[in-house]
Amino acid sequence: MSSYQYSKLVDADIRLLTHLPGQPDSSIKIQIHHAPLRAPPDRPRQQVTLDELRKKIPDGWEAQETVEGRFIFENDELNVTSWSLPDDRVSASLYSTPADETPRILWVDAVCINQADIPERNAQVPRMSDIYRLADRVVVWLGEETSNSKLAVSTLDYLGAQIELTKQGGRLPSPGCDRQDWFRSLTEMPYDEDTWQAIADLVNRAWFGRLWVLQEIQLSNHKAVMQCGIEQISWQRFRRAMVCLESKRNLPQVVIFSKLPRLGVFCLPVEGVNFAILLLRVTHLDCSNPRDKIYGLLGLASPSLLARVQAQYAEPVESVYRDLFLAMTDQMQRLHFEFCSLRTSQARQLPSWVPDFYGDLVELLFRGGRYASGMSCSHATYVAPGSLYVSGIRVGTVKSNKGAYPDDVAKRLAVLHDWKPDDLETGIYPTGESVMDAFATTLGQDQLRDRFPTSAVHPYLDEWKDKLSKLLVTSQDSGEHPDLGAYAYDLRFLTKQAFVTSDGGYFGLAHRDTAPGDIICAILGCSVLVILRPTTVGTFQLKGSCYLHGFSSAEAFLGPLPSPWIIQYKPDSFGAQAPYFFNKDTKEETQEDPRLGKLPPEWEAVQKERTRDDPMLFRWFRNRNNGHTMNSDPRMLPLALYERGVPLEDFQLI
């Protein structure tokens, strides 16, 4: 059969595909034609904003916006949710967008873009976001029906009908639902083994491992559906069901080891999510062209990043990755060295500070110590062809690497015993806390409810210590053989990690290739500690990121937090975990770091909503004299730190 001969696309045209009618067993017949891609007339939108609505609602009620754009009302005292309020004036102010019945025509990227024409791909890839956004409906084809796919679809459809998902990633019971408590993390689901297996089989299908489909579903409207054989489930119900299950504290192993725990990238809203966070979330997704780890996400990028990055398939992969890293640094004024922990098997000629975005950086999804450099901005200078100069401070030197956490489940307990400090039950850590507290926090990479008090998923430190003690102390004393599978969720942060010690008696987790003599550094504008390896000529290779217990809250620059202050995180208006400081005695909460003192008189803090241009951690400050604004604290600028006596150094990374 001869190949289809594409005709050139001109102006604003795209190709569209019409599937001609036929019998189920007959050959597929299609027609391809060109058509201009035009935005339809603006549709009516909500007449009030969420902030305006919250000012109108009666006492006792809280308003939130779902991912579908609907307002939902919650009354904690009455333990109810509703789509409307008992105030007719408020209900009348909400506008419901009418259904659109535009005829459907197919657009399939593999057919409608000439994959052999690189200039066409360069031009069409940036337009894919508009195509998905303007489509009347996106249909996701998961594959043919299997013996248990109908069970999975019906189960998830019913579960999704019980839950509502807010734009901040929160969960609520759906108004009028049958199961009012299913949205809670601690509520166990009444599913048998066959049902759990069916769900695992469905989410393990190939579609959920592809990168390109992410923007397809994230940019779709509320009419998107997922189809498996002849069974369909609305995308909105599916995403609600996935977010609900992912939040559960007790899941069977068949689900824990499925793709489900990593489906948040598909299901959680991406509004307000910057490109670096997107890259971390998709690290496990596949694409055939390494450049598409970048280009396949451009539809979800902010306009300011798109002005810096364009699809160029003829460029070497190394140039694409370097240019993206520098573009993100310029855009957000942050250094994302957390990406540099792994290299793929490909022999790429990359400087050590340029991430290989094609690698699977799964262990970085929960890297602790996200406040390692405080609210500072980056101070980095690129010198071609491959040097990056950065400013920071030495935290310590690696003394030992006690081995990596193995993939083989049968070997994990022995490795944990090798990691265990000799004085686990009696020792005092350099921070003044017990060694047991420090070790337990390290194994969880600080992902504890003590640090994230609004999270029902994370355990409290005391709960985690008790569980860990049974694994590492009680079982050894009694000769028991604990089921390590029961700890799989708690220890998920250890994937591909090595346990390291440093001078001063500190310990933590780092890249498995970390070696004695490597330097642990805190770099301005980088949220995690990094491992640097000195060369013989005074330069440094960046080996990866690191969690060193005792240095997760800018202690390297500012020293420890004074008692009774601690740092905690709670979700902002977009669901991103933002840091604040909590006084355990007075219960005061503030964004002001008690170590920094007052702002200089020429600076003032200003409030801004999170956008896709903002780094994970940011605060906005404005200079009263010249109007200059910055997304970091001026008290963390190099000059201010020098005046505090902080011994900053410049490091040349190669």
ABEGO torsion letter per residue (X at the ends): XBBBBBBBBBEABBBBBBBBBBBAABBBBBBBBBBBBBBBBBBBBBABBAAAAAAABBBGBBBBBBAAGBBBBBBAAAGBBBABBABAAAAAABBBBBBBABBBBBBBAAAABBAABAAAAAAAAAAAAAAAAABABBBBBAEBBBAAAAAAAAAAAAAAAABBBBAAGBBBBBBGBABAAAABAABBBABBAAAAAAAAAAAABAAAABAAAAAAAAABBAABBBBBEABBBBAAAAAAAAAAAAABABBBAAAAABAAAAAAAAABBABGBBAAAAAAAAAABBBABAAAAAAAAAAABBAAAAAABBBBAABBAAAAAAAAAAAAAAAAGBBBAAAAABBBABBBBBBAABBBAABBAAAAAABBGAAAAEBBBBBBBBBOAABBBBBBBBAEBBABBAEBBBABAAAAAAAAAAABBAAAAABBBAAGBBAAAAAAAAAAGGBBAAABAABAABBBAAAAAAAAAAAAAAAAAAGBBBBAAAAAAAAAAABGBBBBBBBGGBBBBBBAABBBGBBBBBBBGBABBBBBBBBAAGBBBBAEBBBBBGAAAGAAAAEBBBOABBBBBBBBAAGBBBBBBBBAAAGBBBABBAAAEBBBAABBBBBBBBBAABBABBBBBBBAAAGBBBABBAAABAAAAAAAGBBBBBBBBX
